[in-house]
């Protein structure tokens, strides 16, 4: 049996908008958090995780980065 090669398919370039609600919200969040203390950012992160995953955390943890 012959080894056939298939021509590479060209991928279409993705058409993303320059600005969306998400990019605007993220920019506003970065602007606001840049004025916060480390403790305030940790508390905001904790509250966000509770909102996303529900319930209360078993122990207070901060961002791990």
C-alpha positions in Angstrom: 0.0 0.0 0.0 1.3 3.4 -0.9 2.0 6.0 1.7 -0.3 8.9 0.8 0.2 12.4 2.1 -2.7 14.7 2.5 -2.2 18.4 1.7 -2.3 20.5 4.9 -5.6 22.1 5.5 -5.5 25.9 5.9 -7.1 27.1 9.0 -9.3 30.1 8.8 -8.2 33.1 10.8 -10.3 33.6 13.9 -12.4 36.7 13.8 -12.5 38.1 17.4 -13.8 41.5 18.2 -11.3 44.0 19.6 -13.5 44.8 22.6 -16.2 42.9 24.4 -18.1 43.2 27.7 -15.6 40.8 29.2 -12.6 42.8 28.2 -14.2 46.0 29.5 -15.1 44.3 32.8 -11.6 42.9 33.2 -10.0 46.3 32.5 -12.2 47.9 35.1 -11.4 45.1 37.7 -7.6 45.5 37.1 -8.0 49.3 37.5 -9.9 48.9 40.8 -7.7 46.2 42.3 -4.5 48.0 41.5 -5.5 50.5 44.2 -6.2 47.8 46.8 -3.9 46.4 49.5 -2.7 42.8 49.4 -5.2 41.9 52.1 -8.1 43.6 50.2 -7.2 41.7 47.0 -7.0 38.4 48.9 -10.5 39.0 50.4 -11.9 39.9 47.0 -10.4 36.8 45.6 -11.9 34.7 48.4 -15.4 36.2 47.9 -15.1 35.6 44.1 -14.3 31.9 44.7 -17.3 31.6 47.0 -19.5 33.2 44.4 -18.2 30.9 41.6 -18.1 27.7 43.6 -20.8 28.4 46.2 -20.7 27.8 49.9 -18.1 29.0 52.4 -14.4 27.9 52.2 -13.3 25.5 54.9 -10.2 27.7 55.6 -9.1 31.1 54.5 -6.8 30.7 51.5 -5.4 33.2 49.2 -4.4 33.1 45.6 -1.6 30.6 44.9 0.5 32.5 42.4 
